[in-house]
């Protein structure tokens, strides 16, 4: 919470081979500056795991999070991401081999990657080789890439072209009056102009 620059945290084989293990990350990495987290083999081969990421990486500046082989070969797990990287400045997240070769796993991404300035999300190989899985993406952005994933059991809903609006102050990380980005030029957006 409120960390400033650095490699962040690494979680390797966390919850591996667990049985009914509930794991929750709430408000993790909020308001941090250029921090990254790596999750490798998290919940691998677990049975009935219940993993929740809530308010993760919100209001941060360029957060970078990598998930590799998360929930792979698991059985009947429930993985939930709520308001992940909400109102962050840019940021990149990657998920590779997510829920791969798993059995009856349920994965939900809700309000994912609603950054102030667009970041990117990369999902590759998720749900591949799995049986009976249900993977939902709700409210995701234009910089999300999906490749090499399961062709069944995956649902996409509410694609967002613009992630912020309604008169909110944009990008607390840019010094007022320095510059503005084209993406900020929306009706109702407040932009600080230089005092010349």
C-alpha positions as CSV (number, residue, x, y, z in Angstrom):
1,X,0.0,0.0,0.0
2,X,1.5,3.4,-1.1
3,X,4.8,1.9,-2.1
4,X,7.2,3.9,-4.3
5,X,9.1,2.2,-7.1
6,X,10.8,-1.1,-7.1
7,X,10.4,-4.7,-8.1
8,X,7.3,-5.3,-5.9
9,X,6.4,-8.7,-4.6
10,X,6.9,-12.2,-6.0
11,X,4.6,-15.1,-5.1
12,X,5.7,-18.5,-6.2
13,X,3.8,-21.8,-5.8
14,X,1.5,-20.0,-3.3
15,X,-1.4,-22.3,-2.4
16,X,0.0,-25.1,-4.5
17,X,-1.7,-28.5,-3.9
18,X,-4.0,-26.8,-1.4
19,X,-7.5,-28.2,-0.5
20,X,-10.3,-25.6,-0.1
21,X,-7.8,-22.8,0.6
22,X,-9.4,-19.3,0.7
23,X,-6.9,-16.7,-0.4
24,X,-7.8,-13.0,-0.5
25,X,-5.8,-9.9,-1.6
26,X,-7.7,-6.7,-0.8
27,X,-6.5,-3.2,-1.6
28,X,-3.1,-4.7,-2.4
29,X,-0.6,-2.2,-4.1
30,X,-3.0,0.7,-3.9
31,X,-1.6,4.2,-4.7
32,X,1.9,2.7,-5.4
33,X,4.3,4.2,-7.9
34,X,5.9,1.9,-10.6
35,X,5.5,-1.3,-8.7
36,X,5.3,-4.8,-10.2
37,X,4.1,-8.1,-8.7
38,X,4.7,-11.6,-10.1
39,X,2.6,-14.6,-9.4
40,X,3.9,-18.0,-10.6
41,X,2.2,-21.4,-10.2
42,X,-0.3,-19.8,-7.8
43,X,-3.0,-22.3,-6.7
44,X,-1.5,-24.9,-9.1
45,X,-3.0,-28.4,-8.6
46,X,-5.3,-27.0,-5.9
47,X,-8.7,-28.4,-5.0
48,X,-11.7,-26.1,-4.5
49,X,-9.5,-23.1,-4.0
50,X,-11.3,-19.7,-3.5
51,X,-9.1,-16.9,-4.6
52,X,-10.2,-13.2,-4.5
53,X,-8.4,-10.1,-5.7
54,X,-10.3,-7.0,-4.7
55,X,-9.3,-3.4,-5.3
56,X,-5.8,-4.6,-6.5
57,X,-3.4,-2.0,-7.9
58,X,-6.0,0.9,-7.8
59,X,-4.9,4.5,-8.1
60,X,-1.3,3.4,-8.8
61,X,1.2,4.9,-11.3
62,X,2.2,2.3,-13.9
63,X,1.5,-0.9,-12.0
64,X,2.8,-4.0,-13.6
65,X,1.5,-7.4,-12.6
66,X,2.3,-10.8,-14.1
67,X,0.4,-14.0,-13.5
68,X,1.9,-17.2,-14.9
69,X,0.4,-20.7,-14.6
70,X,-2.2,-19.3,-12.2
71,X,-4.7,-22.0,-11.1
72,X,-3.2,-24.5,-13.6
73,X,-4.4,-28.1,-13.3
74,X,-6.8,-27.0,-10.4
75,X,-10.1,-28.6,-9.6
76,X,-13.4,-26.7,-8.9
77,X,-11.6,-23.5,-8.0
78,X,-13.3,-20.1,-7.9
79,X,-11.0,-17.1,-8.9
80,X,-12.4,-13.6,-8.7
81,X,-10.9,-10.2,-9.7
82,X,-13.0,-7.2,-8.7
83,X,-12.1,-3.5,-9.6
84,X,-8.6,-4.6,-10.5
85,X,-6.2,-1.7,-11.4
86,X,-9.1,0.8,-11.2
87,X,-8.2,4.5,-11.8
88,X,-4.5,3.7,-12.2
89,X,-2.3,5.6,-14.6
90,X,-1.4,3.3,-17.5
91,X,-0.1,0.0,-16.1
92,X,0.2,-3.5,-17.7
93,X,-1.0,-6.9,-16.6
94,X,-0.3,-10.2,-18.2
95,X,-1.9,-13.6,-17.6
96,X,-0.4,-16.6,-19.3
97,X,-1.5,-20.3,-19.0
98,X,-4.3,-19.2,-16.7
99,X,-6.5,-22.1,-15.5
100,X,-4.9,-24.3,-18.1
101,X,-5.7,-28.0,-17.9
102,X,-8.1,-27.3,-15.0
103,X,-11.4,-29.0,-14.2
104,X,-14.6,-27.1,-13.5
105,X,-12.9,-23.8,-12.6
106,X,-14.9,-20.5,-12.4
107,X,-13.0,-17.3,-13.1
108,X,-14.5,-13.8,-13.1
109,X,-12.9,-10.5,-14.1
110,X,-15.1,-7.6,-13.2
111,X,-14.3,-3.9,-13.8
112,X,-10.9,-4.9,-15.0
113,X,-8.2,-2.4,-16.1
114,X,-10.3,0.8,-15.9
115,X,-7.2,3.0,-16.0
116,X,-7.2,6.8,-16.2
117,X,-4.7,6.6,-19.1
118,X,-5.1,3.3,-21.0
119,X,-2.8,0.5,-20.0
120,X,-2.8,-3.0,-21.4
121,X,-3.9,-6.4,-20.4
122,X,-2.7,-9.6,-22.0
123,X,-4.3,-12.9,-21.7
124,X,-2.8,-15.9,-23.4
125,X,-3.4,-19.7,-23.1
126,X,-6.1,-19.3,-20.4
127,X,-8.6,-22.1,-19.9
128,X,-6.8,-24.1,-22.6
129,X,-7.1,-27.9,-22.2
130,X,-9.6,-27.3,-19.4
131,X,-13.0,-29.1,-18.9
132,X,-16.2,-27.6,-17.7
133,X,-14.7,-24.2,-17.0
134,X,-16.6,-20.9,-16.9
135,X,-14.5,-17.7,-17.5
136,X,-16.2,-14.3,-17.6
137,X,-14.8,-10.9,-18.6
138,X,-17.0,-8.0,-17.6
139,X,-16.2,-4.4,-18.3
140,X,-12.8,-4.6,-20.0
141,X,-10.9,-2.1,-22.1
142,X,-9.7,-1.6,-25.7
143,X,-6.1,-2.5,-24.9
144,X,-6.9,-6.0,-23.8
145,X,-5.5,-8.8,-25.9
146,X,-6.8,-12.4,-25.8
147,X,-5.0,-15.1,-27.6
148,X,-4.7,-18.9,-27.7
149,X,-7.6,-19.4,-25.2
150,X,-10.3,-22.0,-24.7
151,X,-13.0,-21.8,-27.4
152,X,-15.8,-22.8,-25.0
153,X,-16.8,-21.7,-21.6
154,X,-15.5,-18.1,-22.1
155,X,-17.8,-15.1,-22.0
156,X,-17.1,-11.4,-22.8
157,X,-19.5,-8.6,-21.7
158,X,-19.5,-4.8,-21.7
159,X,-16.4,-3.8,-23.7
160,X,-15.4,-0.2,-22.7
161,X,-13.9,2.1,-25.4
162,X,-13.3,4.9,-22.9
163,X,-12.6,4.0,-19.4
164,X,-13.2,7.3,-17.6
165,X,-15.4,10.4,-17.9
166,X,-18.1,12.3,-16.2
167,X,-16.0,15.4,-15.1
168,X,-13.5,13.6,-13.0
169,X,-10.0,15.1,-12.5
170,X,-7.6,13.2,-14.8
171,X,-4.2,11.7,-13.8
172,X,-3.0,12.8,-10.4
173,X,0.5,11.7,-11.5
174,X,1.0,14.5,-14.1
175,X,2.1,17.8,-12.7
176,X,-0.7,20.4,-13.4
177,X,0.0,22.6,-16.5
178,X,2.9,20.4,-17.8
179,X,1.1,18.6,-20.6
180,X,-2.1,16.7,-21.5
181,X,-2.8,13.6,-23.6
182,X,-5.3,13.3,-26.5
183,X,-7.2,10.7,-24.4
184,X,-8.0,13.5,-21.9
185,X,-9.9,15.5,-24.5
186,X,-13.4,14.4,-23.5
187,X,-16.4,16.5,-22.6
188,X,-16.6,17.1,-18.9
189,X,-12.9,16.3,-18.2
190,X,-10.9,18.8,-16.2
191,X,-7.5,19.6,-17.7
192,X,-5.0,21.9,-16.0
193,X,-3.6,24.4,-18.5
194,X,-0.2,26.1,-18.2
195,X,-0.2,29.6,-16.8
196,X,1.4,31.6,-19.6
